[in-house]
């Protein structure tokens, strides 16, 4: 079980070397492919390359429900007016929920006996040649590689969020 220090170390040492050209689709699921490279700590010039996929489900709009009057005991009348304001504007308080499916059955790994720089250079050249818009290359920590992968997913959410909000607003689904 990784310690808090292990997790922090993984987060600080995760670098996306090539990010997907695409973002999380607003109205459908999105499947990203990844190659996560990490150095083996006990062997010189040995790099583990894990390949797999991670699927982002379409973002969902979550809205709070306000069905009754608020009870503002001890507050003045202006607070009751604020309660009415909230009821009228609850649609503006929507948030997006993202879900990811990580399937370990998709994972393949291999040990490459080259330096980290050589392996990363070859992977970058390969993704440029293939032109796969859904491929990510991530450099991380071997023992806590799953934490590194989760950091990538959080970054993809951050980069997709404004685009998804815009799409929902454009279709009139958000105020």
C-alpha positions in Angstrom: 0.0 0.0 0.0 1.6 3.3 -1.0 2.2 5.9 1.6 1.2 9.5 1.4 4.8 10.3 0.5 4.8 7.7 -2.3 1.6 9.2 -3.8 3.1 12.7 -3.5 6.3 11.5 -5.2 4.3 9.9 -8.0 2.3 13.1 -8.6 5.4 15.3 -8.7 7.2 12.9 -11.0 4.5 12.3 -13.6 5.0 14.1 -16.9 2.8 13.8 -19.9 5.3 13.7 -22.8 2.7 13.6 -25.5 -1.0 14.4 -24.8 -3.9 13.3 -26.9 -5.0 15.8 -29.6 -8.6 15.2 -28.6 -10.4 16.0 -25.4 -13.2 14.2 -23.5 -16.2 14.1 -25.8 -19.2 16.0 -24.4 -21.9 13.7 -25.8 -20.3 10.3 -25.9 -17.6 8.2 -24.3 -13.9 8.7 -25.2 -11.3 6.1 -25.2 -7.7 7.2 -24.7 -4.7 4.9 -25.3 -1.6 5.4 -23.2 1.9 4.3 -22.9 3.3 4.8 -19.5 7.1 4.6 -19.1 9.0 4.2 -15.9 12.5 3.3 -14.9 13.1 0.1 -12.9 14.8 1.2 -9.7 17.0 -1.9 -9.3 18.4 -2.2 -12.9 20.4 0.2 -15.0 19.0 1.2 -18.4 15.8 -0.8 -17.9 12.5 0.9 -18.6 9.1 -0.6 -18.2 6.6 0.4 -20.9 2.9 -0.2 -20.0 0.3 0.1 -22.7 -3.4 0.2 -22.3 -6.5 2.2 -22.6 -8.7 4.3 -20.3 -12.2 5.2 -21.2 -13.9 8.5 -20.1 -17.6 8.2 -19.9 -19.6 11.2 -21.3 -19.9 14.0 -18.7 -23.1 14.2 -16.8 -24.9 17.3 -15.7 -25.7 17.2 -12.0 -28.1 19.8 -10.7 -29.1 20.4 -7.1 -32.8 20.0 -6.4 -34.5 22.6 -4.3 -38.1 21.5 -3.8 -39.2 23.3 -0.7 -38.8 26.6 1.1 -35.7 27.2 3.0 -35.7 27.4 6.8 -33.5 30.4 7.8 -34.2 30.4 11.5 -32.9 33.6 13.2 -32.1 35.4 9.9 -33.7 38.6 8.6 -36.1 38.9 5.6 -33.2 39.5 3.2 -32.1 36.0 3.7 -35.6 34.7 2.7 -35.2 36.7 -0.5 -31.9 35.0 -1.1 -33.6 31.7 -0.8 -36.1 32.7 -3.5 -33.1 33.8 -5.6 -31.5 30.4 -5.2 -34.7 28.6 -6.2 -35.0 30.7 -9.4 -31.3 30.2 -10.3 -30.6 26.6 -9.2 -30.2 25.7 -12.9 -27.0 27.8 -12.9 -25.5 25.7 -10.1 -25.0 22.6 -12.3 -21.7 20.8 -12.2 -20.3 18.2 -14.5 -19.5 14.7 -13.3 -16.8 12.7 -15.1 -16.4 9.0 -14.9 -13.5 6.8 -16.0 -13.2 3.1 -16.6 -9.8 1.6 -16.1 -9.5 -1.9 -17.3 -6.5 -3.8 -16.2 -7.2 -6.5 -18.8 -6.1 -4.0 -21.5 -2.7 -3.6 -20.0 0.4 -5.0 -21.7 3.9 -4.4 -20.4 7.4 -4.9 -21.6 10.9 -4.2 -20.2 13.2 -2.3 -22.6 16.9 -2.3 -22.0 17.7 1.2 -23.1 17.9 4.6 -21.4 14.7 6.5 -20.5 15.6 9.2 -23.0 16.0 6.7 -25.8 12.7 4.9 -25.0 10.8 8.2 -24.7 12.3 9.5 -27.9 11.3 6.3 -29.8 7.8 6.5 -28.4 7.4 10.1 -29.4 8.6 9.4 -32.9 6.2 6.5 -33.2 3.2 8.5 -32.1 4.1 11.3 -34.6 4.4 8.8 -37.4 1.2 7.0 -36.5 -0.8 10.2 -35.9 -3.1 8.6 -33.4 -5.0 11.6 -31.9 -6.1 9.5 -28.8 -2.6 8.4 -27.7 -0.8 9.7 -24.6 2.8 9.1 -23.5 3.3 9.4 -19.8 6.5 9.2 -17.9 6.0 8.1 -14.3 7.1 6.1 -11.3 7.1 2.3 -11.6 5.8 1.3 -8.2 2.9 3.8 -8.2 2.2 3.9 -12.0 -1.5 3.8 -11.4 -1.3 7.1 -9.5 0.5 8.5 -12.4 -2.2 7.4 -14.8 -4.9 8.9 -12.5 -3.0 12.2 -12.6 -3.2 12.1 -16.3 -7.0 11.5 -16.2 -7.5 14.5 -13.8 -5.5 16.7 -16.2 -7.7 15.5 -19.1 -10.8 16.5 -17.1 -9.3 19.9 -16.4 -8.5 20.5 -20.1 -11.9 19.2 -21.3 -14.1 20.9 -18.7 -14.5 24.3 -20.4 -15.0 22.7 -23.8 -17.7 20.5 -22.4 -19.4 23.4 -20.6 -19.4 25.4 -23.8 -21.0 22.4 -25.7 -23.7 22.0 -23.1 -24.5 25.7 -23.1 -24.6 25.9 -26.9 -27.2 23.2 -27.0 -29.2 25.0 -24.3 -28.6 22.3 -21.6 -27.0 24.8 -19.2 -28.0 28.4 -18.4 
